[in-house]
Amino acid sequence: MDWDNLRIFLAIARAGQILAAAKALQLNHATVARRLDALEAALGTRLFERRTTGTVLTPAGESLLVRVERMESELLQADAALPASGSVLSGTVRVGAPDGFGTYHLAPALARLANHHPELTIQLVPLPRSFSLSRREADIIVTIERPKLGRAIIKKLTDYSLSVYATAAYLKRHGTIRSEADLADKLFITYVEDIAYSRALDYTAELGKLMRRHYECGSVVAQMEAVRAGEGIGILHDYAAAHYPELKRILPGMRFSRTYWLMSHPDTHDTRRVAAVHGAIVESVREKRQAFVME
């Protein structure tokens, strides 16, 4: 069997669509469909049910997927075990991260690494969602919950704190917040609960009960900008809020603590490009360790 065709089969199985797989592989949609047809003809069986909404693995496809993923794993581990030739880092590494950490910490840190290695492409995906290592959605993942299942190399990255913030201008207009009772008629800038992707985001519930007026945003960045605009009060990451002097921490007794975990796939963890990015993330946090937890 042609490995290129198997690689295309793997991409379709993970993407659930021929078009999405073609985009991921940077190939023409017709080419991907033709390669799949050739693989199915060679095997004498259908690997996918093709529907208007995408593709679904047949029993034969599910059986093949297990074997092809095993082949991919062996190839990746063999590549990692080979001695490095030269000192040039090359290839692509995708990093999935929560939008707050990705935007306010990783973006500049990984840009510096990319600048030092012209042949290395780093794809930072800072989104308010979870990522899957097994489906190869990312090579490295930062998460706010320690995973309990699955194959992954897991490292505690850092604890971090969040506090209640408003701008100086907002406090001047609406009065100083001295106690929780002063929050009652204020606008609470918070998450959209229905689309919160982790139980670790439940720190908003306490203030939500005190403040009945809500403005709900689907991302940390949107919440930050709304608070910075002086429109209300929000719970923000202390390390991110520190970038903006107009933000004032209020109710210092109300503080929330969470943890970032760093995950990578055992098949790719030791490849030079992934190891370099993984190491850069760990070092960037170590350099700014004190910024992540406010006393």
Contacts in CASP RR format, 6 or more apart in sequence:
PFRMAT RR
TARGET T0000
AUTHOR 0000-0000-0000
METHOD contacts of the structure
MODEL  1
MDWDNLRIFLAIARAGQILAAAKALQLNHATVARRLDALEAALGTRLFER
RTTGTVLTPAGESLLVRVERMESELLQADAALPASGSVLSGTVRVGAPDG
FGTYHLAPALARLANHHPELTIQLVPLPRSFSLSRREADIIVTIERPKLG
RAIIKKLTDYSLSVYATAAYLKRHGTIRSEADLADKLFITYVEDIAYSRA
LDYTAELGKLMRRHYECGSVVAQMEAVRAGEGIGILHDYAAAHYPELKRI
LPGMRFSRTYWLMSHPDTHDTRRVAAVHGAIVESVREKRQAFVME
1 39 0 8 1.000
1 42 0 8 1.000
1 43 0 8 1.000
2 38 0 8 1.000
2 39 0 8 1.000
2 42 0 8 1.000
3 71 0 8 1.000
4 35 0 8 1.000
5 35 0 8 1.000
5 36 0 8 1.000
5 38 0 8 1.000
5 39 0 8 1.000
5 42 0 8 1.000
6 39 0 8 1.000
6 68 0 8 1.000
6 71 0 8 1.000
7 25 0 8 1.000
7 72 0 8 1.000
8 21 0 8 1.000
8 25 0 8 1.000
8 27 0 8 1.000
8 32 0 8 1.000
8 35 0 8 1.000
8 36 0 8 1.000
8 39 0 8 1.000
9 36 0 8 1.000
9 39 0 8 1.000
9 47 0 8 1.000
9 61 0 8 1.000
9 64 0 8 1.000
9 65 0 8 1.000
9 68 0 8 1.000
10 65 0 8 1.000
10 68 0 8 1.000
10 69 0 8 1.000
10 72 0 8 1.000
11 21 0 8 1.000
11 24 0 8 1.000
11 25 0 8 1.000
11 32 0 8 1.000
12 18 0 8 1.000
12 21 0 8 1.000
12 32 0 8 1.000
12 36 0 8 1.000
12 48 0 8 1.000
12 55 0 8 1.000
13 48 0 8 1.000
13 55 0 8 1.000
13 57 0 8 1.000
13 61 0 8 1.000
13 65 0 8 1.000
14 21 0 8 1.000
14 135 0 8 1.000
14 136 0 8 1.000
15 21 0 8 1.000
15 24 0 8 1.000
16 54 0 8 1.000
16 55 0 8 1.000
16 56 0 8 1.000
17 54 0 8 1.000
17 55 0 8 1.000
18 29 0 8 1.000
18 32 0 8 1.000
18 33 0 8 1.000
18 36 0 8 1.000
18 50 0 8 1.000
18 54 0 8 1.000
18 55 0 8 1.000
19 29 0 8 1.000
21 32 0 8 1.000
22 28 0 8 1.000
22 29 0 8 1.000
22 31 0 8 1.000
22 32 0 8 1.000
25 32 0 8 1.000
36 47 0 8 1.000
36 48 0 8 1.000
39 47 0 8 1.000
40 46 0 8 1.000
40 47 0 8 1.000
43 60 0 8 1.000
43 64 0 8 1.000
45 58 0 8 1.000
45 60 0 8 1.000
45 61 0 8 1.000
46 58 0 8 1.000
46 60 0 8 1.000
47 57 0 8 1.000
47 58 0 8 1.000
47 60 0 8 1.000
47 61 0 8 1.000
47 64 0 8 1.000
48 55 0 8 1.000
48 56 0 8 1.000
48 57 0 8 1.000
48 58 0 8 1.000
48 61 0 8 1.000
49 55 0 8 1.000
49 56 0 8 1.000
49 57 0 8 1.000
49 58 0 8 1.000
57 65 0 8 1.000
72 267 0 8 1.000
73 267 0 8 1.000
76 267 0 8 1.000
76 268 0 8 1.000
76 271 0 8 1.000
77 267 0 8 1.000
77 270 0 8 1.000
79 271 0 8 1.000
80 267 0 8 1.000
80 268 0 8 1.000
80 269 0 8 1.000
80 270 0 8 1.000
80 271 0 8 1.000
81 270 0 8 1.000
84 272 0 8 1.000
88 117 0 8 1.000
88 119 0 8 1.000
89 117 0 8 1.000
89 119 0 8 1.000
89 120 0 8 1.000
89 272 0 8 1.000
89 273 0 8 1.000
89 276 0 8 1.000
90 117 0 8 1.000
90 119 0 8 1.000
90 120 0 8 1.000
90 273 0 8 1.000
91 119 0 8 1.000
91 120 0 8 1.000
91 121 0 8 1.000
91 273 0 8 1.000
92 120 0 8 1.000
92 121 0 8 1.000
92 122 0 8 1.000
92 123 0 8 1.000
92 273 0 8 1.000
93 120 0 8 1.000
93 121 0 8 1.000
93 122 0 8 1.000
93 123 0 8 1.000
93 139 0 8 1.000
93 140 0 8 1.000
93 273 0 8 1.000
93 274 0 8 1.000
93 276 0 8 1.000
93 277 0 8 1.000
94 122 0 8 1.000
94 123 0 8 1.000
94 125 0 8 1.000
94 137 0 8 1.000
94 138 0 8 1.000
94 139 0 8 1.000
94 140 0 8 1.000
95 106 0 8 1.000
95 110 0 8 1.000
95 122 0 8 1.000
95 123 0 8 1.000
95 124 0 8 1.000
95 125 0 8 1.000
95 138 0 8 1.000
95 139 0 8 1.000
95 140 0 8 1.000
95 141 0 8 1.000
95 142 0 8 1.000
95 277 0 8 1.000
95 281 0 8 1.000
96 124 0 8 1.000
96 125 0 8 1.000
96 126 0 8 1.000
96 127 0 8 1.000
96 131 0 8 1.000
96 137 0 8 1.000
96 138 0 8 1.000
96 140 0 8 1.000
96 141 0 8 1.000
96 142 0 8 1.000
97 106 0 8 1.000
97 124 0 8 1.000
97 125 0 8 1.000
97 126 0 8 1.000
97 141 0 8 1.000
97 142 0 8 1.000
98 126 0 8 1.000
98 127 0 8 1.000
98 128 0 8 1.000
98 142 0 8 1.000
98 143 0 8 1.000
98 144 0 8 1.000
98 220 0 8 1.000
98 260 0 8 1.000
99 126 0 8 1.000
99 127 0 8 1.000
99 128 0 8 1.000
99 219 0 8 1.000
99 220 0 8 1.000
99 221 0 8 1.000
100 126 0 8 1.000
100 219 0 8 1.000
100 220 0 8 1.000
100 221 0 8 1.000
100 237 0 8 1.000
100 240 0 8 1.000
101 126 0 8 1.000
101 142 0 8 1.000
101 237 0 8 1.000
101 260 0 8 1.000
102 124 0 8 1.000
102 126 0 8 1.000
102 142 0 8 1.000
103 126 0 8 1.000
103 220 0 8 1.000
103 221 0 8 1.000
103 240 0 8 1.000
104 237 0 8 1.000
104 239 0 8 1.000
104 240 0 8 1.000
104 243 0 8 1.000
105 239 0 8 1.000
105 240 0 8 1.000
105 284 0 8 1.000
105 285 0 8 1.000
105 288 0 8 1.000
106 124 0 8 1.000
106 126 0 8 1.000
106 142 0 8 1.000
106 281 0 8 1.000
106 284 0 8 1.000
107 124 0 8 1.000
107 126 0 8 1.000
109 280 0 8 1.000
109 281 0 8 1.000
109 284 0 8 1.000
110 122 0 8 1.000
110 124 0 8 1.000
110 277 0 8 1.000
110 280 0 8 1.000
110 281 0 8 1.000
113 120 0 8 1.000
113 122 0 8 1.000
113 276 0 8 1.000
113 277 0 8 1.000
113 280 0 8 1.000
114 120 0 8 1.000
114 121 0 8 1.000
114 122 0 8 1.000
117 276 0 8 1.000
120 273 0 8 1.000
120 276 0 8 1.000
122 277 0 8 1.000
125 131 0 8 1.000
125 138 0 8 1.000
127 219 0 8 1.000
128 195 0 8 1.000
128 197 0 8 1.000
128 218 0 8 1.000
128 219 0 8 1.000
128 220 0 8 1.000
129 197 0 8 1.000
130 143 0 8 1.000
130 197 0 8 1.000
130 198 0 8 1.000
131 137 0 8 1.000
131 138 0 8 1.000
131 141 0 8 1.000
131 143 0 8 1.000
132 138 0 8 1.000
133 139 0 8 1.000
133 141 0 8 1.000
133 151 0 8 1.000
133 152 0 8 1.000
133 263 0 8 1.000
133 264 0 8 1.000
133 265 0 8 1.000
134 150 0 8 1.000
134 151 0 8 1.000
134 265 0 8 1.000
136 265 0 8 1.000
139 264 0 8 1.000
139 265 0 8 1.000
139 268 0 8 1.000
139 274 0 8 1.000
139 277 0 8 1.000
140 262 0 8 1.000
140 263 0 8 1.000
140 264 0 8 1.000
140 274 0 8 1.000
140 277 0 8 1.000
140 278 0 8 1.000
140 281 0 8 1.000
141 262 0 8 1.000
141 263 0 8 1.000
141 264 0 8 1.000
142 157 0 8 1.000
142 260 0 8 1.000
142 261 0 8 1.000
142 262 0 8 1.000
142 263 0 8 1.000
142 281 0 8 1.000
143 198 0 8 1.000
143 260 0 8 1.000
143 261 0 8 1.000
143 263 0 8 1.000
144 198 0 8 1.000
144 200 0 8 1.000
144 201 0 8 1.000
144 258 0 8 1.000
144 259 0 8 1.000
144 260 0 8 1.000
144 261 0 8 1.000
145 198 0 8 1.000
145 199 0 8 1.000
145 200 0 8 1.000
145 261 0 8 1.000
146 154 0 8 1.000
146 156 0 8 1.000
146 259 0 8 1.000
146 261 0 8 1.000
147 154 0 8 1.000
147 261 0 8 1.000
147 263 0 8 1.000
151 265 0 8 1.000
151 266 0 8 1.000
152 263 0 8 1.000
152 264 0 8 1.000
152 265 0 8 1.000
152 266 0 8 1.000
153 263 0 8 1.000
153 264 0 8 1.000
153 265 0 8 1.000
153 266 0 8 1.000
153 269 0 8 1.000
154 261 0 8 1.000
154 262 0 8 1.000
154 263 0 8 1.000
155 261 0 8 1.000
155 262 0 8 1.000
155 263 0 8 1.000
155 282 0 8 1.000
156 259 0 8 1.000
156 260 0 8 1.000
156 261 0 8 1.000
156 262 0 8 1.000
157 259 0 8 1.000
157 260 0 8 1.000
157 261 0 8 1.000
157 262 0 8 1.000
157 281 0 8 1.000
157 282 0 8 1.000
157 285 0 8 1.000
158 259 0 8 1.000
158 260 0 8 1.000
158 285 0 8 1.000
158 289 0 8 1.000
158 292 0 8 1.000
158 293 0 8 1.000
159 257 0 8 1.000
159 258 0 8 1.000
159 259 0 8 1.000
159 260 0 8 1.000
159 292 0 8 1.000
159 293 0 8 1.000
160 237 0 8 1.000
160 238 0 8 1.000
160 239 0 8 1.000
160 257 0 8 1.000
160 258 0 8 1.000
160 259 0 8 1.000
160 260 0 8 1.000
160 292 0 8 1.000
160 293 0 8 1.000
161 237 0 8 1.000
161 238 0 8 1.000
161 255 0 8 1.000
161 256 0 8 1.000
161 257 0 8 1.000
161 258 0 8 1.000
161 292 0 8 1.000
161 293 0 8 1.000
161 294 0 8 1.000
162 203 0 8 1.000
162 235 0 8 1.000
162 236 0 8 1.000
162 237 0 8 1.000
162 238 0 8 1.000
162 255 0 8 1.000
162 256 0 8 1.000
162 257 0 8 1.000
162 258 0 8 1.000
163 235 0 8 1.000
163 236 0 8 1.000
163 238 0 8 1.000
163 241 0 8 1.000
163 249 0 8 1.000
163 250 0 8 1.000
163 251 0 8 1.000
163 252 0 8 1.000
163 254 0 8 1.000
163 255 0 8 1.000
163 256 0 8 1.000
163 294 0 8 1.000
164 207 0 8 1.000
164 233 0 8 1.000
164 234 0 8 1.000
164 235 0 8 1.000
164 249 0 8 1.000
164 250 0 8 1.000
164 251 0 8 1.000
164 254 0 8 1.000
165 227 0 8 1.000
165 233 0 8 1.000
165 234 0 8 1.000
165 235 0 8 1.000
165 236 0 8 1.000
165 241 0 8 1.000
165 247 0 8 1.000
165 248 0 8 1.000
165 249 0 8 1.000
165 250 0 8 1.000
166 177 0 8 1.000
166 227 0 8 1.000
166 230 0 8 1.000
166 232 0 8 1.000
166 233 0 8 1.000
166 234 0 8 1.000
166 247 0 8 1.000
166 248 0 8 1.000
166 250 0 8 1.000
167 227 0 8 1.000
167 228 0 8 1.000
167 229 0 8 1.000
167 230 0 8 1.000
167 246 0 8 1.000
167 247 0 8 1.000
167 248 0 8 1.000
168 246 0 8 1.000
168 248 0 8 1.000
169 230 0 8 1.000
169 246 0 8 1.000
170 230 0 8 1.000
170 231 0 8 1.000
170 232 0 8 1.000
170 233 0 8 1.000
171 177 0 8 1.000
171 248 0 8 1.000
171 250 0 8 1.000
174 186 0 8 1.000
175 182 0 8 1.000
176 182 0 8 1.000
177 183 0 8 1.000
177 186 0 8 1.000
177 233 0 8 1.000
177 250 0 8 1.000
177 251 0 8 1.000
179 251 0 8 1.000
180 210 0 8 1.000
180 251 0 8 1.000
180 254 0 8 1.000
183 207 0 8 1.000
183 210 0 8 1.000
183 211 0 8 1.000
183 233 0 8 1.000
184 210 0 8 1.000
184 211 0 8 1.000
184 212 0 8 1.000
185 213 0 8 1.000
186 211 0 8 1.000
186 213 0 8 1.000
186 232 0 8 1.000
186 233 0 8 1.000
187 211 0 8 1.000
187 213 0 8 1.000
187 214 0 8 1.000
187 215 0 8 1.000
187 231 0 8 1.000
187 232 0 8 1.000
187 233 0 8 1.000
188 207 0 8 1.000
188 208 0 8 1.000
188 211 0 8 1.000
188 213 0 8 1.000
188 214 0 8 1.000
188 215 0 8 1.000
188 232 0 8 1.000
188 233 0 8 1.000
188 234 0 8 1.000
189 215 0 8 1.000
189 217 0 8 1.000
189 223 0 8 1.000
189 226 0 8 1.000
189 227 0 8 1.000
189 231 0 8 1.000
189 232 0 8 1.000
189 233 0 8 1.000
189 234 0 8 1.000
190 204 0 8 1.000
190 207 0 8 1.000
190 208 0 8 1.000
190 214 0 8 1.000
190 215 0 8 1.000
190 216 0 8 1.000
190 217 0 8 1.000
190 223 0 8 1.000
190 234 0 8 1.000
190 235 0 8 1.000
191 201 0 8 1.000
191 204 0 8 1.000
191 216 0 8 1.000
191 217 0 8 1.000
191 218 0 8 1.000
191 223 0 8 1.000
192 216 0 8 1.000
192 217 0 8 1.000
192 218 0 8 1.000
193 204 0 8 1.000
193 216 0 8 1.000
195 218 0 8 1.000
196 202 0 8 1.000
200 258 0 8 1.000
203 235 0 8 1.000
203 256 0 8 1.000
203 258 0 8 1.000
204 235 0 8 1.000
206 254 0 8 1.000
207 233 0 8 1.000
207 234 0 8 1.000
207 235 0 8 1.000
207 254 0 8 1.000
208 214 0 8 1.000
211 233 0 8 1.000
215 226 0 8 1.000
215 231 0 8 1.000
215 232 0 8 1.000
217 223 0 8 1.000
217 226 0 8 1.000
220 236 0 8 1.000
220 237 0 8 1.000
220 240 0 8 1.000
223 234 0 8 1.000
223 236 0 8 1.000
224 236 0 8 1.000
224 240 0 8 1.000
224 241 0 8 1.000
224 244 0 8 1.000
226 232 0 8 1.000
227 233 0 8 1.000
227 234 0 8 1.000
227 236 0 8 1.000
227 247 0 8 1.000
228 244 0 8 1.000
228 246 0 8 1.000
228 247 0 8 1.000
233 250 0 8 1.000
235 256 0 8 1.000
236 247 0 8 1.000
238 249 0 8 1.000
238 291 0 8 1.000
238 292 0 8 1.000
238 293 0 8 1.000
238 294 0 8 1.000
239 288 0 8 1.000
239 291 0 8 1.000
239 292 0 8 1.000
241 247 0 8 1.000
241 249 0 8 1.000
242 291 0 8 1.000
249 294 0 8 1.000
255 294 0 8 1.000
257 293 0 8 1.000
260 285 0 8 1.000
262 278 0 8 1.000
262 281 0 8 1.000
262 282 0 8 1.000
264 274 0 8 1.000
264 278 0 8 1.000
268 274 0 8 1.000
269 275 0 8 1.000
269 278 0 8 1.000
285 292 0 8 1.000
END
